[in-house]
């Protein structure tokens, strides 16, 4: 009985599956896909986990920008919305690109000495003193740009300044707001240039509010005279600069709203005229 029972159990026990790769029976030329007459078949993408990559999107609007960037952007919008008086608005009237290039090339020739050049000059002066000579008599005084707000102001008041170049983006504006009026009073040509950093680069500083030319070499006299003539007519004698207010530009939504109101008012006026 036991032998029969054991034999039955052997027959009933399931066979162990062989380890290894599963062999998939190929269907040959037959396929489950339905044959379509379309030239381009649909191949929808799956964006779920492990599927296709999502397309790259512009997320600029959703970025939380640093506080200083937010402040400068809000200030820009605020200056567009508010009405700006002419004395402050005149700083936005800068020289054009061609004139600015010519001016900066001229100013770059008279850039003051850097640290290495100053070191060489002091060494030469020391050598001359040791030799018993006066260094002031030996070398002529160099003609360079003058900078620093107090220094610039004193040069204008003394009428030693030949050309004053003022940056348009000085912060706070109260530091330089009096300079155009002073230049007009003293009859000194002046102009506004975009970027205090550009002026700062000329004098080996990070930024500069204003720079002054007091003298130039003989070869640059004609170029300076031409610039002075242009800037006098464009800035010193331009009465429109002292009359034109700035700002007052509303946002796009407000502009559409005001336009719709104007259309309604025009329609009502036309109805009244017909009656």
Secondary structure, DSSP 4 states (H G I P E B T S, - for coil): -HHHHHHHHHHHSPPPPPPSPPPPPP-TT--SSPP---SS-------STTSPPPPP---GGG----HHHHHHHHHHHHHHHSEEPHHHHGGG-PPPHHHHHHHHHHHHHTPPP-HHHHHHHHHHHHHHHHTT--HHHHSPPP---EESHHHHHHHHHTT--SEEEEES--SSGGGTTTHHHHHHHHT--EEEES-HHHHHHHTTSS--SEEEE----GGGHHHHHHHHHHHIIIIIS-GGGGT--EE----HHHHHHHHHHHHHHHHHHHHHHH-
